[in-house]
Amino acid sequence: MPNPQPSTHPRSRKPRLAGVSLLVAAGGTVLDQSTKALMLGQLQLGQAQPALPGLLQWRLVENTGAAFSLFHGGVAWLGLISLLVSLGLAVWLLRRPPLQPLSAVAWGLLLAGALGNGLDRWFRGAVVDWIELAPIAFPVFNLADVAINLAVALLLLDLLLQRRRP
């Protein structure tokens, strides 16, 4: 009796890659929320603490808007948007999982970022930011923001790689 071999067709990897996305999302959300809780316990609002002198410091700030403090004070509707994006992305990942590992990680990071900042809006009334680049005037950010930006970079890279695939 022949031993059945697992399929190597890309569609057969879909459930596993959806799991990768959801695992990345869960891990990223836990890491984001844990670091925010740590900073909330260590710093007062507005207080800075050097991390890498002259390069990086921790500064605790609250953002009631979106990226770069756009839509300042829009916590309620931004929280609703975060919720809808998070739910929509999770459902989409379960119904149409990514076919490539790189995009699976990217979509998981995007979901982690949406959830991390969404949880802040829902439960704290503002997004907690704490990473500040010391040598340049750049908005203070958090790991959820890093996850979103990394996700966009990985999706662009995946798009470029797809164009080169036969």
N, C-alpha and C positions, 0 to 999 in steps of 0.2 A: 504494500500500500504506500503510495507516494506521500511524502511529508509536505503539507501545504506550506508554502513560503509566504511571509507577510508581503503585502502589496507595497511596491515602492512608488505607486502612482501618487502625485501630489495631493489629490483629494483625500486619500486615505490618512494623511497626516493632519487633517483639519481638526479633529477633536483634541489631539495632543497640542497643537499650536494654539487653540483657544485656551487650553489649560495654561500654557506658558504665558499668554497675555494676562489672564486673570491672576496667576501667581505673581507676575511682575507688578500688577496693579495693587494687589494686597500687600506685598512687601514694600512697595514704594509708599503706599499710604501709611502704613505702620511706621516706617522710618521718618516720614515727614511729620506725622503727629507726635512721635516720640521726641524728635529734636525740638519741636515747638514747645512741648511741655517742659523739656529741660531748660530751654532759654527763659520761659516764663518763670521758672523756679529760681533761676540764677540772676536775672537782670531786672531792673526796674524799667518802666517805659521810658524810652529815650536814652537810656544808659548804654555806653559803648564799652567793650572789652577787647583789647588787642588779641588777635589769634596768631597772625603772622605780621609782626610790626612792619608798618609801611606798605603792606600789601592787602591784608584782609583783617577785618574786625567783626565782632558780633555787636549789633546794635538792635535793640528790641523796639519795634514800631508796630503800630496797627494800621491797617489799610482798609477803609470802608468802601473803597472803590475797586477798580479792576487793575490790570497791569499799568504800571507807571502812574498810579493813582487816578486814572481816568474814571469818570463817573463817580466821583467822590460822594459818599453817602448813599449809594445805591445798593446797600447790603441785601435788602429783601428781594428785589428783582434779580440781582446778580446771583443770589443764593438759589432762586428758582431756576435760573439758566444753568447753574452748576448741577443741580439735581437732574434736570432734563437731559443735559449732555451726558452725565454719568450713567443714567438709566438707559438712554438710547445707545450709548457706546457698548455697554455691557450686553444688552440684547443683541445688538448687531454682531458683536464678537461671538456670541453663542450660536447665532443663526448662519453667519457667513464668516467663519474664522479665516485669518490670514493664511496664505499658502506658503509663505516664506518665513523662516525663523527671525530674520531681521525686522520684518514688519510686525511680527507677533510681539516682539519686545517693544517696538515703538508704540503700538496701540496700547499695550499695557502701561507704559510710561505716561501716555496721554491720559488714560483713565485714572492713574494714580494722582496726577497733577490736578485733574478736575475734582476728584474726591477729596484730596488733601485741603485744597483751598475752599471747597464747598463745605466741608465739615466745620472749618473755622467760621464761615459765614453763618451757618445754621446754629452752631452751639456757642460761639463766642461773640457774634455780632460784628466781627471784623476779621480780616486775614492777618495772621501773625507773620511778620517778616523779621529776619534777624541776620542775614548775611550781607555785609557791606564791603565793597571794594574800596580800600582806603585811598589809593592814589588818584582815582578819577571820581568825578561827580556822576554817580550812577545810582538809580533807585535801589533801596534795600530790598532784598528778595528772600525766598525760602526754598526748601528742597522741592516743593510741589512746582514752583516756577522753573527750577532746573529740569525737572522731569518733563515738563511741557516743551521746553526749548530743545532738550535732547531728543524727544519724540519727533519733533518737526525735522530736526537734522537727520535722524535715522530714516524717516519716511522719504526725505529727499534723496538720501543715499540709496535707499532701496529702489526708488524710481529710476535713478541713473543706472543702477546695476541691472534692472529689468530690461532696459533698452539694449544692454550689451548681451543679454542671454539669447541663445538661439531660439 
